[in-house]
Amino acid sequence: MKSPQGDPKDHPVTEFEQGLTGTCLCGSIRVTIHDQELFARRRGHLCHCSNCRKVAGSYVSANLIIEEEKVEIQDNAGTLKTYNDYDTLSGNPVFRSFCSVDGNPIKSETPLSPGKVIVKMGIFPRIPEPEMEGFATHRHPWEGDLEGTVKYKLARGGEKLEE
């Protein structure tokens, strides 16, 4: 019996061989990731920066940085809105898109990652295991170590955190 609150263990990764689909809370925005290798290796990205934490409403934001051509977004009711976030480490904007009805974050885009989209993973029934953490120096002292992730002191791709 499937959990009414969406237990990820109710969804074997084989269920997503043709695509992983999720929706915002009200269901007006539907996102499908078309990538048969999605669960073949670690793919996710956790971000501990304050802006991503705010957007996620949590102590960390679970993201997937992926080629934009692999992401299909259906905005059936025209509720997808974008906030232009200029309060960034680089000074480059991050375009944060969300559902204007339920506030659910959907994706982010930045000129620092051309051709890529940062999909917010909380909308999906199951997500791939994270491969990296950005702004790892901003983790709360009580957070446990996620073994096996590459930890960047600040922005992903920058200086790595020594463990």
N, C-alpha and C positions, 0 to 999 in steps of 0.2 A: 504494500500500500504506500503510495506516494505521500510525503509530508505536505500538509496544506500550506506550510511556510517555506517550501522549496529547498529541501535538503539536497545539496549537490551530489551526495552519494546515491541518490535515486536516479542519477543520470550517468550511465557508463560513457566513457569518452567515445566509444564506437557509435554512439547515438549522433555524433556530430561530424561524421566523415564527409557529409555533403555540405555542411555549413553549420555555424553556431548562431542561433537567433535569440534575441532578447528584446524586451520592450521597456519603455518607461512605465512608471507606476499606473498611469491612467490608460496606457495601451495605444495612445495616438501616434507614438513614434516607435518604429520597428527597425532594429539594426541586425543585419546578417553579415557575418564574417565568412568569406569563402576562402578557406585555406585548409587543405587536406592535411597539412603538417602541423596544425595548431597545437595538438597535444603530443607530438612526436618528441619534443624536447622542452626544456624550460623556455618560456616566452614572455611572461608577464614582467611588469615594471612597477615597483612600489615607489611612490614619491612621498617624502616626508616634509616637503617645503610647506610653509604656512598657507600659501594660496591653494595648493592642492588639498591640503587638509580641510580648509574651509569649504571648498567645493564638494568634497566627499562627505563633510559633516562627521569626520572621524579622525582618528589619530594618524591615519595613513590613507593614501589614495591608491587603489588598485587599477592599473592601466595596462593597455596593450598598445605598443607602438608598432604600427603595421602599414604597409603600402596602401594608399588610398583606393587603388583599384580593386582591392580585396574586400572593401567595406561597402555594403549597400545600405542606404538609409532611406526608409519610407516615412514621410511626414504626412500621414493621411489627413490630419485635421489642421495642418499649418501651424502647429504649436512650437516648432523648433525655433528658438531665438538664440542670439549670440551676444555675449558680453565681451568687450575688448579689454583685456587685462594688460595694462601697461606697467603695473607694479611688479616688475620681474628683475631678477638678478642681472640679466643681460641688457635690459632696457628694450629688448624686442618684445612686441606684443604676443600674448597668448590669446587666441580666440576661443573662448569657452562657450560651447553650445549646450543648451539645456531645454527641457520641456517647460513652456511657459504656463502650463496648467498645474502640473504637480511638482515642478522644480527639479526634477530628476536630471542630474548631469548625464550627457550623452557622449560628447567628444570634445577634444581640444585640438587646435592646430597652431603651429608656430612657424615663422619663416626659417627658424633654425633647423627644422626638419622638413625640407621640401619634399613633396611627394608622399609624405607620411601623414597619418592621422593617429591621434592618441585616443583610443576608445576607452571609455569608462566601464570597467568590467563588472560593476555591481548589478548591471541590468541583465546579466546572463545567468542561466541555470547552473553552469559550471565554468570554471576558468582555469587556464593553464597555470602551472607552477611558475612562480616568479623567477626570473634569471638575474635581475639586478634591482638595486635600491638607489634612488637618487636622494640627495640631501640626507645621507645616513648620519651625519653629525647632528642632525636635528631630531633624531629619535628621542623619545622620552626615556628617562633612565630605567623605567620599569619594563620596557619592551624587551622581549626575548630576542635572541639572535636567530635569524632565519638562515640556517646552515645551507651553504652552497650558493648563495647569491653573491654576485659581485656588488660591492658597496662603494659608491662614489661619495666623497666627502660632500660635494655640492652637486652641481649639474652632472647628469649622466654623460659619460664619455670623458669627464675631467679626471682630476686626481683621485686615485683610489684610496679608500680608508685602510690603513694598516690594522690588521687584527692581531 
